[in-house]
Amino acid sequence: MTKKHFIAIARIISQIDNNTIRRNVRDDFCEMFRKENSRFDRQRFVDAVDGERAMQKKLDALPGWPRGAKIGG
């Protein structure tokens, strides 16, 4: 897998609204990635998921921004 694959998966996971489900899905992916690649950086992936989530919350708070609308997609 390439960096762009990890980024795409982090973005998809970050869109899960339920906190418990999002963490469980994120952690399941982390486990799978670690088994496939011993150099997988779990914290970097977690930060990417959380960062995408934080960005979406900021966008949703903008006046006139359609709730849930994404940049570039």
C-alpha positions as CSV (number, residue, x, y, z in Angstrom):
1,M,0.0,0.0,0.0
2,T,1.1,3.5,-0.7
3,K,0.8,6.7,1.4
4,K,-2.2,7.8,-0.7
5,H,-4.0,4.6,0.3
6,F,-3.4,5.2,4.0
7,I,-4.6,8.8,3.6
8,A,-7.7,7.7,1.7
9,I,-8.6,5.1,4.4
10,A,-8.0,7.6,7.2
11,R,-10.4,10.1,5.5
12,I,-13.1,7.4,5.2
13,I,-12.7,6.3,8.8
14,S,-12.8,9.9,10.0
15,Q,-16.3,10.3,8.5
16,I,-17.8,7.7,10.9
17,D,-19.9,9.8,13.3
18,N,-20.2,7.3,16.1
19,N,-17.0,7.7,18.3
20,T,-17.0,4.1,19.5
21,I,-17.4,2.6,16.0
22,R,-14.9,5.0,14.5
23,R,-12.2,4.0,17.1
24,N,-13.0,0.3,16.7
25,V,-12.7,0.5,12.9
26,R,-9.5,2.6,13.2
27,D,-8.0,0.1,15.6
28,D,-9.0,-2.9,13.4
29,F,-7.3,-1.3,10.4
30,C,-4.2,-0.5,12.6
31,E,-3.9,-4.1,13.6
32,M,-4.3,-5.3,10.0
33,F,-1.7,-2.8,8.8
34,R,0.8,-3.7,11.5
35,K,0.5,-7.4,10.6
36,E,1.2,-6.6,7.0
37,N,4.0,-4.1,7.7
38,S,6.1,-4.2,10.9
39,R,7.1,-0.6,10.2
40,F,3.5,0.7,10.2
41,D,3.3,3.8,12.3
42,R,0.1,3.4,14.3
43,Q,0.3,6.8,16.0
44,R,0.7,8.6,12.7
45,F,-2.4,6.8,11.3
46,V,-4.4,7.6,14.4
47,D,-3.3,11.3,14.1
48,A,-4.4,11.3,10.5
49,V,-7.9,9.9,11.3
50,D,-8.2,12.4,14.2
51,G,-6.9,15.3,12.1
52,E,-9.4,14.6,9.3
53,R,-12.2,14.5,11.9
54,A,-11.1,17.8,13.5
55,M,-10.9,19.5,10.1
56,Q,-14.4,18.4,9.2
57,K,-15.7,19.8,12.5
58,K,-14.1,23.1,11.8
59,L,-15.6,23.2,8.3
60,D,-19.0,22.3,9.6
61,A,-18.8,25.3,12.1
62,L,-18.2,27.8,9.3
63,P,-21.2,30.1,8.6
64,G,-22.7,29.1,5.3
65,W,-20.7,25.9,4.9
66,P,-23.1,23.0,4.2
67,R,-22.9,20.6,7.1
68,G,-21.0,17.4,6.1
69,A,-19.7,18.9,2.8
70,K,-16.2,17.8,1.9
71,I,-13.4,19.6,0.3
72,G,-12.4,18.0,-3.0
73,G,-15.0,15.3,-2.8
